[in-house]
Amino acid sequence: MRVRLVTHANGNAVHVRQINALVVMNPWESKDLWVELKPNRPSYMVLKGTYGEKIHKTFRMTRQGVRWRFYRLFNQVYVEAFETILFLEKVFGTQLREYAVRISKERYEMRQEILGSGFKSAKDYKLK
């Protein structure tokens, strides 16, 4: 079995095992979570592993709620985003990808700056 360690920007360690399994180290406990691909038609991803006892307090939802949200995020939102990208690149070509990546990075940086400064009252906001 081949295992590769990848560290994401948020600091979480991620191991990639074989081709269809992703192991995510749980930052709250020493339990592991991983993602498996179920090769049906169409294929879908399944969250596997032990959540630990703090998951309901950390995310304020049940373990089943975590699984439902995982399914929605990974099997619907994430996959649909790639479907949209494939459609747009089929119509317009891949030359717009560089622009989209640049814009998304700029938006991410702006969002981090805003979140880093905390919430501010809307009454003090002035249009530029």
C-alpha positions in Angstrom: 0.0 0.0 0.0 1.4 3.4 -1.0 0.8 6.3 1.5 1.6 9.9 0.7 1.4 12.7 3.2 0.0 16.1 2.0 -0.4 19.1 4.2 -3.1 21.6 3.3 -3.1 25.3 3.8 -5.3 24.9 6.9 -2.7 22.7 8.6 -4.6 19.4 8.5 -2.5 16.4 7.5 -4.0 14.3 4.8 -2.8 10.8 3.7 -3.7 9.4 0.3 -3.9 5.6 0.4 -4.2 3.7 -2.8 -6.3 5.4 -5.5 -9.8 5.5 -4.0 -9.3 6.3 -0.3 -8.5 9.6 1.4 -7.6 9.6 5.1 -8.0 12.8 7.0 -6.5 13.2 10.5 -9.2 14.4 12.9 -7.9 17.6 14.6 -10.1 17.1 17.7 -9.1 13.5 18.5 -6.8 10.8 17.4 -9.5 9.1 15.4 -9.3 8.9 11.6 -11.8 9.7 8.9 -11.4 8.7 5.3 -13.3 9.0 2.1 -14.0 6.0 -0.1 -15.2 5.9 -3.7 -18.2 3.6 -4.3 -17.8 2.6 -8.0 -21.5 2.4 -9.0 -22.9 4.2 -12.0 -22.7 7.0 -11.1 -19.9 6.6 -8.5 -20.2 8.4 -5.2 -18.1 9.2 -2.2 -18.7 7.8 1.3 -17.3 9.1 4.6 -15.9 6.3 6.7 -14.2 6.1 10.1 -14.8 7.0 13.7 -15.8 10.6 14.5 -15.0 10.5 18.2 -17.1 11.8 21.1 -16.6 15.5 20.5 -18.0 15.7 17.0 -21.6 16.6 18.1 -20.3 19.4 20.3 -17.8 20.7 17.8 -20.2 20.9 14.8 -23.4 21.1 16.9 -25.0 18.3 15.0 -25.4 14.5 15.3 -23.1 12.0 13.7 -25.8 11.3 11.1 -26.0 15.1 10.4 -22.3 15.1 9.7 -22.7 12.2 7.2 -25.7 14.0 5.5 -23.7 17.3 5.2 -20.7 15.3 3.9 -22.9 13.7 1.2 -24.4 17.1 0.2 -21.0 18.9 0.1 -18.8 16.2 -1.5 -21.3 14.3 -3.8 -23.4 17.2 -4.9 -21.8 20.7 -4.5 -18.2 19.6 -5.2 -19.0 17.2 -8.1 -21.4 19.7 -9.6 -18.7 22.4 -9.6 -16.5 20.1 -11.7 -19.4 19.4 -14.0 -19.9 23.1 -14.5 -16.2 23.5 -15.2 -16.2 20.7 -17.7 -19.2 22.2 -19.5 -17.7 25.7 -19.7 -14.3 24.4 -20.9 -16.0 22.4 -23.5 -17.8 25.5 -24.8 -15.1 28.2 -24.3 -11.9 26.1 -24.1 -9.4 25.9 -21.2 -7.9 29.4 -21.7 -10.3 30.9 -19.2 -9.1 28.6 -16.4 -6.1 30.8 -15.5 -8.5 33.8 -15.1 -10.8 31.8 -12.9 -8.0 30.5 -10.7 -6.7 34.0 -10.2 -10.1 35.5 -9.4 -10.9 32.6 -6.9 -7.5 33.2 -5.1 -8.2 36.9 -4.9 -11.7 36.3 -3.5 -10.3 33.8 -1.0 -7.6 36.3 0.2 -10.2 39.0 0.5 -12.5 36.7 2.5 -9.7 35.8 4.8 -8.8 39.5 5.4 -12.4 40.3 6.3 -12.8 37.3 8.6 -9.5 38.0 10.2 -10.5 41.5 11.2 -13.7 40.2 12.8 -17.2 41.4 12.3 -17.9 45.1 12.2 -21.1 47.1 12.6 -22.8 47.9 9.3 -23.7 51.4 10.5 -20.0 52.4 10.3 -19.6 51.1 6.8 -19.1 53.7 4.1 -19.3 53.2 0.4 -16.1 54.0 -1.5 
